[in-house]
Amino acid sequence: MAALLTTNPSLSSTDVVAPLRSPLKPFRPAPDSCLRTTRWRSPKAAVIPNFHLPMRSLEVKNRTSVDDIKGLRLITAIKTPYLPDGRFDLEAYDSLMHMQIVNGAEGVIVGGTTGEGQLMSWDEHIMLIGHTVNCFGASVKVIGNTGSNSTREAIHATEQGFAVGMHAALHINPYYGKTSMQGMVSHFETILSMGPTIIYNVPSRTGQDIPPPVIHTVSKS
């Protein structure tokens, strides 16, 4: 047991410092109600059915068919100009959009890699998609990049994108984690039911190629 240290100047170096003692409490076993009588099991993760997910709506602002998207002859990836303070330069953006339409673009990808989508928050993504739809949606099809390596984030962003009027979604396979083929199929099948979708295969950025069997499987969904 450790000795009690003191700074009392009246004590000399020859004085004995008595150890600090405290009475020991008798051991008392836990009541029967606290004892575990069964083997502990890890709780199962909650599985949320598709129809319970937030933001899901059958009312889409611009209902577009897959054939409408397939029929587009020219789709460009629009850049996103920024102001010095980090906000979008919407005046410059609108000028670029007008340039695309005048030169024959029938569809634009908003917030993709070319559009600095990797630097945007989801609020910024959806705001820019909504702005593009409101200002140019009557002249060009708006394809919003709402893909993510998180299936839950991809679902939420895609729901919001279609809610503000985008005509189609752009999705990549889950990056970094390198999921299995079945994982890719499950990821894509979860969001394909929301509306027309373009699956973007870019292994140099995701670190994983999308093999043909995955596309063949999800194309039947």
N, C-alpha and C positions, 0 to 999 in steps of 0.2 A: 504494500500500500504506500502511495507516495506521501512524502512529508508536506505539511502545510508551509508555504513560503510566506515570509512576513518582512515588512520594511520597518518594524519598530526599532528605533535607534537605541532603546534602553537595553536591548539584547546584545550580549557580547558574542565573540566567536566561539566561546566555550560553552555557551548556553545550549541546551538540547531543545530542539524544536519537536514538539510532540506531533505524531502523525494524526491526520484528520480521520476520525472513525465515524461511521454511521451504522446504526443497527441494521442487520440483515432482515429483510422481510421474508416470511415463510412462503414457500412455493405453493401456489394454488392452481390446480388444473382448470382448464377452460370448461365452462358448462357444456353439457351434452349438445345443446343447440348450436354450438360453434364448431363442433367436430365434424369433419367431412366424412360422410359414410359411403359416398359413391365416388367413383373415379372421375376426375375433372375432365371435361371435354371442351375444346375450343368452340366458341359460338360460330355458326355459319354466317357468311356474309349475306346481307339482304340482296335479293335479286328483284329489281324493279321492272315489272312488265312494261313493254313499249307504250301501252295506252295510258300508263300512269306518269310518264315522263312530263316534266313541265314544258310549257310553251308549245306542246303538240296541238296542231289545229288543222282541220281539213279545209279551212277557208284560207286559200292562198291568194295574195294580191294579184299576181300575174301567172295564172295557170298556163303552163307551157308543156307540150308533149316532147317526148324523146325525139320523135321524128322532126320536130321543129328545130331542135338543136343540131341533129345530124345534118339537116339541110343547109346549115350556115356555110357559106363559101369562104369567108375570111374572118378569123377570130384573132384579135391581137391582145397582147398582155400590156395593159396600160401602166405607165410609170406613175409614181406618186410624188409630186413635188412637195418640198417642205420649206417652211419659213425659217429664218435664223433661230427663232425661239423654240423650234421643234414641232410646231403645229403644222397641219396640212395647209398648203397654199392652194386653196380651192379655186381661186381665180386662174392660176396657171394650169391646174388640173382640168378645169372646164375647157380651157383653150386646147389642151391636148386631146380631150374627148371630141371636141368639134372637129379637130384635124383628122381623127380616126374615121369619123362618120363621113366627112366630105370625101375622103380617099377610098371609100368603099368597104370599110369594116362593117360586118353584120353582127359581130359579137365582140365583147371585151371581157377580159379576165381582170377582176378588181382584187387588189391585195395579194397578188401572187408574188413569186420571188422577184420578178422584175419590178413589181409595185411595192417592194420593201415590206411585204406582209409579215416577214419574220420579226420586224421591229415594232409591229403594232400590237396594242392590246385588243381584246375582243370587242370592246366598246368602240374602238376606232375602226376596226374592220366593219362592223355592222353599220356604223354611221356613214362610212364612205360608200358602202354598198347601197344604203338607202338614198344617199345624195345622188348617186349615179342613176338609180332607178327613177327618182323623182324628176331629174333634169333631162335625162336622155333615154329613159326606158321605152318611149314610144318610137324611137328611131333605131335602137340597137338592143340586142339581147345582152343582159347583164349576167355574167357568170362569176359568182362570188367564191373566193378561196376560203372555205370554211373547214378545211382539213386539219387534222391534228394527230399526234401520236397517241393521244388519249381519246378513246372511243366516246367517253362521256362528254368531253369538251367538243368533239366533232358533232355529236348529236345536238348539243345545246346551241352551238354556233350556226349549224345548218337550219335548225328550227327558226332561229331569229332571222337568218338571211332570207328564207322564204317568206317569213312574216312581213318583212319590209319590202318584198317584191322582186327579189332576184329571180331570174328565169331558170337558172341551173346552178349546180354546185360543183366546185373543183375539189377533189380529194386525193391525197397521197396515202401510201401505206404507212402504218405506224413506224416512225423512224427511231433510231438509237437502240430501242429494245430488241429489234430483230425478232419479231414474233414468228410463230410457225405458219405453215400454209393455211391450216384450219383457222388460226388466229386472224390472218388477213381476210379470209372468206367471211368470218363472223363479223369483223370490223366493217367491211364494205356492205354486207347484207343488212346491217343495222340501219344504215343511212340511205340505202338505195330506195327504200319505200317512200321517202319524203318528197322526191321529185327528181327531175332529170339530173344525172350526175356524170361528170367526166372524171375518170380515174387517171391520175397523172403518175407515170412511172419514171422516176428520176433517181436511179440507184447511186449516182455520184453524190447526192445530197442526203438520201435516206439511209444509205449503207446497206440496202437490201433490194434486190431485184424482185419484181412481181412476175412470177412464172406464168406462162400461158394457161396452165390448168386452173389457176385462181380466177383469171378473167373468164375462162370458159364456164366455170361453176357459177360465178355471180351473174353472168349474162343470162342465166336461166331463171334468176330470181324474179 
